[in-house]
């Protein structure tokens, strides 16, 4: 059977990650693993083996790997989402970073942001308001001519005068998704995705954007530390969930870890990167 285009893009995504992000040390441990954890290294190696691409051995700074992971993930999502245009029409824009105050739902934070930038004392109190997602997906407002393309839906300026979807009402893009990327999960800093998610929810005026995290971490327990619970993050997506599940199953001490993964998947807290473009179309 011919491979589908989304699977082709996933294959290309993994090739890009292996070429630009993944590295292995002299003992063969991938750079998304914890060298102090035998399970982490074994599962990480299992993922690489199943992906099947050659991994380089030159050193790569952690911050550089993280940025490249963001780039590769955005490339995949942008390409895949274009294929779903018939499911989610509209004018969409994918970008790296960007302050949320640029978007319609968070315009009111501009004054707060300006005051915080100018006052060091306020910065210690209100810094969490200034969320800067790794990847942003936004929708462009629509001209009335487009709205009326198939029928006369709007003929008067007296109706639908506040919706931000009309370009006549708002020139600001609508934040559709905030995507955080974590190549590894090593410390409490990884939990800042939860803080950002809560701030996006609490401080919005309008529609709540999708709030998701994409991870490359191989240890199920560490993934669970981010994925468990509801309310602040829609879902966690692994860059290679199928390969992670198989590698964990083959790990000699992986029964508990496999149970953790199965619980996360059945509990709708963990999905594969290939699921994300479809979830963004909801």
Phi and psi restraints in degrees (value plus and minus 20) as a CYANA .aco file:
   2 UNK   PHI     -86.8   -46.8
   2 UNK   PSI     116.9   156.9
   3 UNK   PHI     -92.4   -52.4
   3 UNK   PSI     117.0   157.0
   4 UNK   PHI     -90.0   -50.0
   4 UNK   PSI     140.8   180.8
   5 UNK   PHI     -87.8   -47.8
   5 UNK   PSI     -52.8   -12.8
   6 UNK   PHI     -86.4   -46.4
   6 UNK   PSI     -60.4   -20.4
   7 UNK   PHI     -86.4   -46.4
   7 UNK   PSI     -56.0   -16.0
   8 UNK   PHI     -80.7   -40.7
   8 UNK   PSI     -62.8   -22.8
   9 UNK   PHI     -86.8   -46.8
   9 UNK   PSI     -57.1   -17.1
  10 UNK   PHI     -82.4   -42.4
  10 UNK   PSI     -61.4   -21.4
  11 UNK   PHI     -81.1   -41.1
  11 UNK   PSI     -65.0   -25.0
  12 UNK   PHI     -84.4   -44.4
  12 UNK   PSI     -59.8   -19.8
  13 UNK   PHI     -78.5   -38.5
  13 UNK   PSI     -66.0   -26.0
  14 UNK   PHI     -86.4   -46.4
  14 UNK   PSI     -55.7   -15.7
  15 UNK   PHI     -84.1   -44.1
  15 UNK   PSI     -62.4   -22.4
  16 UNK   PHI     -84.2   -44.2
  16 UNK   PSI     -61.8   -21.8
  17 UNK   PHI     -84.6   -44.6
  17 UNK   PSI     -63.8   -23.8
  18 UNK   PHI     -84.0   -44.0
  18 UNK   PSI     -53.9   -13.9
  19 UNK   PHI    -100.5   -60.5
  19 UNK   PSI     -57.4   -17.4
  20 UNK   PHI    -129.3   -89.3
  20 UNK   PSI     -44.2    -4.2
  21 UNK   PHI    -135.2   -95.2
  21 UNK   PSI     -73.4   -33.4
  22 UNK   PHI     -87.9   -47.9
  22 UNK   PSI     116.3   156.3
  23 UNK   PHI    -159.6  -119.6
  23 UNK   PSI     137.0   177.0
  24 UNK   PHI    -150.5  -110.5
  24 UNK   PSI     126.8   166.8
  25 UNK   PHI    -105.6   -65.6
  25 UNK   PSI    -191.5  -151.5
  26 UNK   PHI     -80.8   -40.8
  26 UNK   PSI     -50.3   -10.3
  27 UNK   PHI    -108.8   -68.8
  27 UNK   PSI     -19.4    20.6
  28 UNK   PHI      70.1   110.1
  28 UNK   PSI     -14.2    25.8
  29 UNK   PHI     -95.9   -55.9
  29 UNK   PSI     103.8   143.8
  30 UNK   PHI     -85.7   -45.7
  30 UNK   PSI     134.8   174.8
  31 UNK   PHI     -97.5   -57.5
  31 UNK   PSI     -17.8    22.2
  32 UNK   PHI    -120.1   -80.1
  32 UNK   PSI     -13.2    26.8
  33 UNK   PHI    -124.5   -84.5
  33 UNK   PSI     143.8   183.8
  34 UNK   PHI    -116.8   -76.8
  34 UNK   PSI      90.6   130.6
  35 UNK   PHI     -82.7   -42.7
  35 UNK   PSI     -38.1     1.9
  36 UNK   PHI    -105.1   -65.1
  36 UNK   PSI     -22.7    17.3
  37 UNK   PHI    -139.2   -99.2
  37 UNK   PSI      95.3   135.3
  38 UNK   PHI     -82.0   -42.0
  38 UNK   PSI     -58.6   -18.6
  39 UNK   PHI     -84.9   -44.9
  39 UNK   PSI     -62.3   -22.3
  40 UNK   PHI     -80.3   -40.3
  40 UNK   PSI     -66.3   -26.3
  41 UNK   PHI     -85.5   -45.5
  41 UNK   PSI     -63.0   -23.0
  42 UNK   PHI     -86.4   -46.4
  42 UNK   PSI     -64.2   -24.2
  43 UNK   PHI     -85.8   -45.8
  43 UNK   PSI     -62.6   -22.6
  44 UNK   PHI     -80.2   -40.2
  44 UNK   PSI     -63.4   -23.4
  45 UNK   PHI     -83.3   -43.3
  45 UNK   PSI     -58.9   -18.9
  46 UNK   PHI     -82.6   -42.6
  46 UNK   PSI     -58.1   -18.1
  47 UNK   PHI     -84.0   -44.0
  47 UNK   PSI     -67.4   -27.4
  48 UNK   PHI     -80.6   -40.6
  48 UNK   PSI     -64.0   -24.0
  49 UNK   PHI     -79.7   -39.7
  49 UNK   PSI     -59.9   -19.9
  50 UNK   PHI     -95.9   -55.9
  50 UNK   PSI     -51.8   -11.8
  51 UNK   PHI     -85.7   -45.7
  51 UNK   PSI     -61.4   -21.4
  52 UNK   PHI      70.6   110.6
  52 UNK   PSI     -16.7    23.3
  53 UNK   PHI    -116.9   -76.9
  53 UNK   PSI     135.8   175.8
  54 UNK   PHI     -89.9   -49.9
  54 UNK   PSI     118.5   158.5
  55 UNK   PHI    -134.4   -94.4
  55 UNK   PSI     113.3   153.3
  56 UNK   PHI     -95.0   -55.0
  56 UNK   PSI     143.5   183.5
  57 UNK   PHI    -134.4   -94.4
  57 UNK   PSI     -20.7    19.3
  58 UNK   PHI     -91.5   -51.5
  58 UNK   PSI     130.0   170.0
  59 UNK   PHI     -90.2   -50.2
  59 UNK   PSI     128.2   168.2
  60 UNK   PHI    -162.5  -122.5
  60 UNK   PSI     106.1   146.1
  61 UNK   PHI     -82.2   -42.2
  61 UNK   PSI     124.8   164.8
  62 UNK   PHI     -77.4   -37.4
  62 UNK   PSI     -60.9   -20.9
  63 UNK   PHI     -85.9   -45.9
  63 UNK   PSI     -57.3   -17.3
  64 UNK   PHI     -85.1   -45.1
  64 UNK   PSI     -63.5   -23.5
  65 UNK   PHI     -80.5   -40.5
  65 UNK   PSI     -61.8   -21.8
  66 UNK   PHI     -82.6   -42.6
  66 UNK   PSI     -63.5   -23.5
  67 UNK   PHI     -86.0   -46.0
  67 UNK   PSI     -59.9   -19.9
  68 UNK   PHI     -88.0   -48.0
  68 UNK   PSI     -53.1   -13.1
  69 UNK   PHI     -83.6   -43.6
  69 UNK   PSI     -61.2   -21.2
  70 UNK   PHI     -80.8   -40.8
  70 UNK   PSI     -66.1   -26.1
  71 UNK   PHI     -80.9   -40.9
  71 UNK   PSI     -67.2   -27.2
  72 UNK   PHI     -83.8   -43.8
  72 UNK   PSI     -60.6   -20.6
  73 UNK   PHI     -85.9   -45.9
  73 UNK   PSI     -62.1   -22.1
  74 UNK   PHI     -83.7   -43.7
  74 UNK   PSI     -62.2   -22.2
  75 UNK   PHI     -77.5   -37.5
  75 UNK   PSI     -65.6   -25.6
  76 UNK   PHI     -83.3   -43.3
  76 UNK   PSI     -69.8   -29.8
  77 UNK   PHI     -83.4   -43.4
  77 UNK   PSI     -61.3   -21.3
  78 UNK   PHI     -84.2   -44.2
  78 UNK   PSI     -63.2   -23.2
  79 UNK   PHI     -87.5   -47.5
  79 UNK   PSI     -62.6   -22.6
  80 UNK   PHI     -89.1   -49.1
  80 UNK   PSI     -59.6   -19.6
  81 UNK   PHI     -86.3   -46.3
  81 UNK   PSI     -51.6   -11.6
  82 UNK   PHI     -82.2   -42.2
  82 UNK   PSI     -52.5   -12.5
  83 UNK   PHI     -91.7   -51.7
  83 UNK   PSI     -34.7     5.3
  84 UNK   PHI    -123.4   -83.4
  84 UNK   PSI      -1.2    38.8
  85 UNK   PHI     -77.8   -37.8
  85 UNK   PSI     -54.3   -14.3
  86 UNK   PHI     -88.6   -48.6
  86 UNK   PSI     -40.2    -0.2
  87 UNK   PHI    -111.6   -71.6
  87 UNK   PSI     -48.0    -8.0
  88 UNK   PHI    -163.0  -123.0
  88 UNK   PSI      53.4    93.4
  89 UNK   PHI     -85.8   -45.8
  89 UNK   PSI     139.4   179.4
  90 UNK   PHI     120.9   160.9
  90 UNK   PSI     153.9   193.9
  91 UNK   PHI    -121.6   -81.6
  91 UNK   PSI      92.6   132.6
  92 UNK   PHI    -135.2   -95.2
  92 UNK   PSI     132.0   172.0
  93 UNK   PHI    -156.1  -116.1
  93 UNK   PSI     109.7   149.7
  94 UNK   PHI    -127.7   -87.7
  94 UNK   PSI     116.8   156.8
  95 UNK   PHI    -171.1  -131.1
  95 UNK   PSI     139.9   179.9
  96 UNK   PHI    -111.9   -71.9
  96 UNK   PSI     108.4   148.4
  97 UNK   PHI      48.3    88.3
  97 UNK   PSI    -184.4  -144.4
  98 UNK   PHI      95.5   135.5
  98 UNK   PSI     109.1   149.1
  99 UNK   PHI     -93.4   -53.4
  99 UNK   PSI     118.8   158.8
 100 UNK   PHI     -85.7   -45.7
 100 UNK   PSI     -37.4     2.6
 101 UNK   PHI     -87.6   -47.6
 101 UNK   PSI     -30.5     9.5
 102 UNK   PHI     -94.5   -54.5
 102 UNK   PSI     -35.4     4.6
 103 UNK   PHI    -125.8   -85.8
 103 UNK   PSI     136.5   176.5
 104 UNK   PHI     -73.9   -33.9
 104 UNK   PSI     -65.2   -25.2
 105 UNK   PHI     -87.6   -47.6
 105 UNK   PSI     -36.1     3.9
 106 UNK   PHI    -144.8  -104.8
 106 UNK   PSI      -2.9    37.1
 107 UNK   PHI     -78.7   -38.7
 107 UNK   PSI     -52.7   -12.7
 108 UNK   PHI     -87.5   -47.5
 108 UNK   PSI     -33.9     6.1
 109 UNK   PHI    -103.4   -63.4
 109 UNK   PSI     -24.5    15.5
 110 UNK   PHI     -79.6   -39.6
 110 UNK   PSI     -63.0   -23.0
 111 UNK   PHI     -85.8   -45.8
 111 UNK   PSI     -61.1   -21.1
 112 UNK   PHI     -82.3   -42.3
 112 UNK   PSI     -65.7   -25.7
 113 UNK   PHI     -81.1   -41.1
 113 UNK   PSI     -62.3   -22.3
 114 UNK   PHI     -83.7   -43.7
 114 UNK   PSI     -62.3   -22.3
 115 UNK   PHI     -86.4   -46.4
 115 UNK   PSI     -58.2   -18.2
 116 UNK   PHI     -85.2   -45.2
 116 UNK   PSI     -62.1   -22.1
 117 UNK   PHI     -84.2   -44.2
 117 UNK   PSI     -48.7    -8.7
 118 UNK   PHI    -113.5   -73.5
 118 UNK   PSI     -30.7     9.3
 119 UNK   PHI    -153.3  -113.3
 119 UNK   PSI      93.5   133.5
 120 UNK   PHI     -84.4   -44.4
 120 UNK   PSI     -55.3   -15.3
 121 UNK   PHI     -84.9   -44.9
 121 UNK   PSI     -61.2   -21.2
 122 UNK   PHI     -87.9   -47.9
 122 UNK   PSI     -51.0   -11.0
 123 UNK   PHI     -81.9   -41.9
 123 UNK   PSI     -54.2   -14.2
 124 UNK   PHI     -92.8   -52.8
 124 UNK   PSI     -40.5    -0.5
 125 UNK   PHI    -116.6   -76.6
 125 UNK   PSI     -60.9   -20.9
 126 UNK   PHI    -131.3   -91.3
 126 UNK   PSI      -8.5    31.5
 127 UNK   PHI     -80.0   -40.0
 127 UNK   PSI     -50.4   -10.4
 128 UNK   PHI     -87.5   -47.5
 128 UNK   PSI     -36.9     3.1
 129 UNK   PHI     -87.8   -47.8
 129 UNK   PSI     -47.1    -7.1
 130 UNK   PHI    -110.6   -70.6
 130 UNK   PSI      62.7   102.7
 131 UNK   PHI    -103.7   -63.7
 131 UNK   PSI     111.4   151.4
 132 UNK   PHI    -146.0  -106.0
 132 UNK   PSI      69.2   109.2
 133 UNK   PHI     -81.2   -41.2
 133 UNK   PSI     134.9   174.9
 134 UNK   PHI     -88.7   -48.7
 134 UNK   PSI     -65.9   -25.9
 135 UNK   PHI    -147.2  -107.2
 135 UNK   PSI     114.9   154.9
 136 UNK   PHI    -139.9   -99.9
 136 UNK   PSI     115.8   155.8
 137 UNK   PHI    -138.9   -98.9
 137 UNK   PSI     105.2   145.2
 138 UNK   PHI    -150.1  -110.1
 138 UNK   PSI     137.7   177.7
 139 UNK   PHI    -130.8   -90.8
 139 UNK   PSI     117.2   157.2
 140 UNK   PHI    -101.8   -61.8
 140 UNK   PSI     121.2   161.2
 141 UNK   PHI     -79.5   -39.5
 141 UNK   PSI     136.0   176.0
 142 UNK   PHI    -129.8   -89.8
 142 UNK   PSI     117.0   157.0
 143 UNK   PHI     -89.6   -49.6
 143 UNK   PSI     131.9   171.9
 144 UNK   PHI     -81.3   -41.3
 144 UNK   PSI     -52.2   -12.2
 145 UNK   PHI     -80.8   -40.8
 145 UNK   PSI     -56.2   -16.2
 146 UNK   PHI     -92.2   -52.2
 146 UNK   PSI     -61.2   -21.2
 147 UNK   PHI     -80.4   -40.4
 147 UNK   PSI     -57.0   -17.0
 148 UNK   PHI    -112.7   -72.7
 148 UNK   PSI      -4.3    35.7
 149 UNK   PHI     -78.3   -38.3
 149 UNK   PSI     -65.3   -25.3
 150 UNK   PHI    -119.2   -79.2
 150 UNK   PSI     -38.3     1.7
 151 UNK   PHI    -185.4  -145.4
 151 UNK   PSI     142.4   182.4
 152 UNK   PHI    -100.1   -60.1
 152 UNK   PSI      75.7   115.7
 153 UNK   PHI    -112.1   -72.1
 153 UNK   PSI     -50.9   -10.9
 154 UNK   PHI    -147.6  -107.6
 154 UNK   PSI     102.6   142.6
 155 UNK   PHI    -150.3  -110.3
 155 UNK   PSI     -19.3    20.7
 156 UNK   PHI    -161.1  -121.1
 156 UNK   PSI     126.3   166.3
 157 UNK   PHI    -101.4   -61.4
 157 UNK   PSI     -15.3    24.7
 158 UNK   PHI    -111.1   -71.1
 158 UNK   PSI     -25.9    14.1
 159 UNK   PHI    -145.5  -105.5
 159 UNK   PSI     137.7   177.7
 160 UNK   PHI      29.9    69.9
 160 UNK   PSI      28.5    68.5
 161 UNK   PHI    -112.7   -72.7
 161 UNK   PSI     -21.5    18.5
 162 UNK   PHI    -141.1  -101.1
 162 UNK   PSI     -37.9     2.1
 163 UNK   PHI     -82.7   -42.7
 163 UNK   PSI     112.1   152.1
 164 UNK   PHI     -93.8   -53.8
 164 UNK   PSI     -27.4    12.6
 165 UNK   PHI     -90.5   -50.5
 165 UNK   PSI     -46.1    -6.1
 166 UNK   PHI    -102.6   -62.6
 166 UNK   PSI     104.3   144.3
 167 UNK   PHI     -81.7   -41.7
 167 UNK   PSI     -46.9    -6.9
 168 UNK   PHI     -85.9   -45.9
 168 UNK   PSI     -42.2    -2.2
 169 UNK   PHI    -118.4   -78.4
 169 UNK   PSI     -53.0   -13.0
 170 UNK   PHI    -168.9  -128.9
 170 UNK   PSI     117.1   157.1
 171 UNK   PHI    -118.2   -78.2
 171 UNK   PSI     -17.5    22.5
 172 UNK   PHI    -113.7   -73.7
 172 UNK   PSI     120.0   160.0
 173 UNK   PHI     -85.9   -45.9
 173 UNK   PSI     135.3   175.3
 174 UNK   PHI    -122.0   -82.0
 174 UNK   PSI     102.3   142.3
 175 UNK   PHI     -90.3   -50.3
 175 UNK   PSI      96.7   136.7
 176 UNK   PHI    -117.0   -77.0
 176 UNK   PSI     -55.0   -15.0
 177 UNK   PHI    -174.2  -134.2
 177 UNK   PSI     121.0   161.0
 178 UNK   PHI    -135.5   -95.5
 178 UNK   PSI      98.6   138.6
 179 UNK   PHI    -139.0   -99.0
 179 UNK   PSI      98.6   138.6
 180 UNK   PHI    -118.9   -78.9
 180 UNK   PSI     117.5   157.5
 181 UNK   PHI    -135.8   -95.8
 181 UNK   PSI     108.0   148.0
 182 UNK   PHI    -147.7  -107.7
 182 UNK   PSI      82.8   122.8
 183 UNK   PHI     -84.1   -44.1
 183 UNK   PSI     -58.5   -18.5
 184 UNK   PHI    -153.3  -113.3
 184 UNK   PSI     141.1   181.1
 185 UNK   PHI    -142.6  -102.6
 185 UNK   PSI      81.6   121.6
 186 UNK   PHI    -136.3   -96.3
 186 UNK   PSI     -44.0    -4.0
 187 UNK   PHI    -173.1  -133.1
 187 UNK   PSI    -197.6  -157.6
 188 UNK   PHI     -83.1   -43.1
 188 UNK   PSI     -38.4     1.6
 189 UNK   PHI     -81.6   -41.6
 189 UNK   PSI     -48.4    -8.4
 190 UNK   PHI     -86.0   -46.0
 190 UNK   PSI     -42.1    -2.1
 191 UNK   PHI     -97.4   -57.4
 191 UNK   PSI     -25.1    14.9
 192 UNK   PHI     -84.1   -44.1
 192 UNK   PSI     -37.0     3.0
 193 UNK   PHI     -82.2   -42.2
 193 UNK   PSI     -53.5   -13.5
 194 UNK   PHI     -87.9   -47.9
 194 UNK   PSI     -63.5   -23.5
 195 UNK   PHI     -81.7   -41.7
 195 UNK   PSI     -64.0   -24.0
 196 UNK   PHI     -82.6   -42.6
 196 UNK   PSI     -61.6   -21.6
 197 UNK   PHI     -81.4   -41.4
 197 UNK   PSI     -65.2   -25.2
 198 UNK   PHI     -82.8   -42.8
 198 UNK   PSI     -59.0   -19.0
 199 UNK   PHI     -88.2   -48.2
 199 UNK   PSI     -56.4   -16.4
 200 UNK   PHI     -82.9   -42.9
 200 UNK   PSI     -57.6   -17.6
 201 UNK   PHI     -93.5   -53.5
 201 UNK   PSI     -67.4   -27.4
 202 UNK   PHI     -93.4   -53.4
 202 UNK   PSI     -52.3   -12.3
 203 UNK   PHI    -119.9   -79.9
 203 UNK   PSI     -13.6    26.4
 204 UNK   PHI    -100.0   -60.0
 204 UNK   PSI     135.8   175.8
 205 UNK   PHI    -147.3  -107.3
 205 UNK   PSI      72.4   112.4
 206 UNK   PHI     110.1   150.1
 206 UNK   PSI    -173.3  -133.3
 207 UNK   PHI     -86.0   -46.0
 207 UNK   PSI     116.8   156.8
 208 UNK   PHI     -96.7   -56.7
 208 UNK   PSI     107.5   147.5
 209 UNK   PHI     -93.3   -53.3
 209 UNK   PSI     143.1   183.1
 210 UNK   PHI     -81.7   -41.7
 210 UNK   PSI     117.0   157.0
 211 UNK   PHI    -147.3  -107.3
 211 UNK   PSI      86.4   126.4
 212 UNK   PHI    -155.3  -115.3
 212 UNK   PSI     143.0   183.0
 213 UNK   PHI    -148.8  -108.8
 213 UNK   PSI     113.3   153.3
 214 UNK   PHI    -129.1   -89.1
 214 UNK   PSI     109.1   149.1
 215 UNK   PHI    -145.5  -105.5
 215 UNK   PSI     136.8   176.8
 216 UNK   PHI    -136.1   -96.1
 216 UNK   PSI     -18.4    21.6
 217 UNK   PHI     -80.1   -40.1
 217 UNK   PSI     113.1   153.1
 218 UNK   PHI    -110.8   -70.8
 218 UNK   PSI     -40.2    -0.2
 219 UNK   PHI    -102.8   -62.8
 219 UNK   PSI      97.6   137.6
 220 UNK   PHI     -76.0   -36.0
 220 UNK   PSI     -57.9   -17.9
 221 UNK   PHI     -82.1   -42.1
 221 UNK   PSI     -58.1   -18.1
 222 UNK   PHI     -94.5   -54.5
 222 UNK   PSI     -55.0   -15.0
 223 UNK   PHI     -82.3   -42.3
 223 UNK   PSI     -61.8   -21.8
 224 UNK   PHI     -81.5   -41.5
 224 UNK   PSI     -54.3   -14.3
 225 UNK   PHI     -81.6   -41.6
 225 UNK   PSI     -44.7    -4.7
 226 UNK   PHI    -118.3   -78.3
 226 UNK   PSI     -51.3   -11.3
 227 UNK   PHI    -107.3   -67.3
 227 UNK   PSI     -49.6    -9.6
 228 UNK   PHI     -83.5   -43.5
 228 UNK   PSI     127.1   167.1
 229 UNK   PHI      72.9   112.9
 229 UNK   PSI     145.1   185.1
 230 UNK   PHI    -155.7  -115.7
 230 UNK   PSI     145.2   185.2
 231 UNK   PHI      91.3   131.3
 231 UNK   PSI     -57.2   -17.2
 232 UNK   PHI    -126.0   -86.0
 232 UNK   PSI     -46.7    -6.7
 233 UNK   PHI    -149.2  -109.2
 233 UNK   PSI     112.7   152.7
 234 UNK   PHI     -80.7   -40.7
 234 UNK   PSI     -71.2   -31.2
 235 UNK   PHI    -189.6  -149.6
 235 UNK   PSI     137.0   177.0
 236 UNK   PHI    -124.8   -84.8
 236 UNK   PSI     117.4   157.4
 237 UNK   PHI    -139.6   -99.6
 237 UNK   PSI     111.8   151.8
 238 UNK   PHI    -117.8   -77.8
 238 UNK   PSI     122.8   162.8
 239 UNK   PHI     -87.5   -47.5
 239 UNK   PSI     -37.6     2.4
 240 UNK   PHI    -173.5  -133.5
 240 UNK   PSI      45.8    85.8
 241 UNK   PHI     -84.0   -44.0
 241 UNK   PSI     -62.6   -22.6
 242 UNK   PHI     -79.5   -39.5
 242 UNK   PSI     -65.8   -25.8
 243 UNK   PHI     -87.6   -47.6
 243 UNK   PSI     -56.2   -16.2
 244 UNK   PHI     -82.6   -42.6
 244 UNK   PSI     -65.0   -25.0
 245 UNK   PHI     -81.0   -41.0
 245 UNK   PSI     -64.2   -24.2
 246 UNK   PHI     -87.7   -47.7
 246 UNK   PSI     -62.2   -22.2
 247 UNK   PHI     -86.5   -46.5
 247 UNK   PSI     -57.8   -17.8
 248 UNK   PHI     -87.0   -47.0
 248 UNK   PSI     -59.6   -19.6
 249 UNK   PHI     -82.3   -42.3
 249 UNK   PSI     -56.0   -16.0
 250 UNK   PHI    -101.4   -61.4
 250 UNK   PSI     -31.8     8.2
 251 UNK   PHI     -90.0   -50.0
 251 UNK   PSI     110.4   150.4
 252 UNK   PHI     -74.5   -34.5
 252 UNK   PSI     -56.2   -16.2
 253 UNK   PHI    -130.7   -90.7
 253 UNK   PSI      12.9    52.9
 254 UNK   PHI    -117.2   -77.2
 254 UNK   PSI     -11.2    28.8
 255 UNK   PHI     -83.1   -43.1
 255 UNK   PSI     -66.2   -26.2
 256 UNK   PHI     -85.8   -45.8
 256 UNK   PSI     -59.5   -19.5
 257 UNK   PHI     -84.8   -44.8
 257 UNK   PSI     -59.5   -19.5
 258 UNK   PHI     -86.4   -46.4
 258 UNK   PSI     -58.7   -18.7
 259 UNK   PHI     -80.5   -40.5
 259 UNK   PSI     -59.7   -19.7
 260 UNK   PHI     -82.1   -42.1
 260 UNK   PSI     -65.9   -25.9
 261 UNK   PHI     -82.6   -42.6
 261 UNK   PSI     -64.2   -24.2
 262 UNK   PHI     -82.1   -42.1
 262 UNK   PSI     -57.7   -17.7
 263 UNK   PHI     -85.7   -45.7
 263 UNK   PSI     -62.8   -22.8
 264 UNK   PHI     -84.9   -44.9
 264 UNK   PSI     -61.1   -21.1
 265 UNK   PHI     -89.7   -49.7
 265 UNK   PSI     -68.5   -28.5
 266 UNK   PHI     -87.4   -47.4
 266 UNK   PSI     -46.6    -6.6
 267 UNK   PHI    -106.8   -66.8
 267 UNK   PSI     -11.7    28.3
 268 UNK   PHI      42.1    82.1
 268 UNK   PSI      14.4    54.4
 269 UNK   PHI    -130.6   -90.6
 269 UNK   PSI     -30.8     9.2
 270 UNK   PHI    -161.5  -121.5
 270 UNK   PSI     110.6   150.6
 271 UNK   PHI    -159.9  -119.9
 271 UNK   PSI     150.8   190.8
 272 UNK   PHI    -105.2   -65.2
 272 UNK   PSI     136.4   176.4
 273 UNK   PHI     -76.6   -36.6
 273 UNK   PSI     -50.4   -10.4
 274 UNK   PHI     -88.7   -48.7
 274 UNK   PSI     -37.8     2.2
 275 UNK   PHI     -98.1   -58.1
 275 UNK   PSI     -47.0    -7.0
 276 UNK   PHI     -82.7   -42.7
 276 UNK   PSI     -64.4   -24.4
 277 UNK   PHI     -77.1   -37.1
 277 UNK   PSI     -58.8   -18.8
 278 UNK   PHI     -88.4   -48.4
 278 UNK   PSI     -59.4   -19.4
 279 UNK   PHI     -87.3   -47.3
 279 UNK   PSI     -51.3   -11.3
 280 UNK   PHI     -90.2   -50.2
 280 UNK   PSI     -40.1    -0.1
 281 UNK   PHI    -103.4   -63.4
 281 UNK   PSI     -26.0    14.0
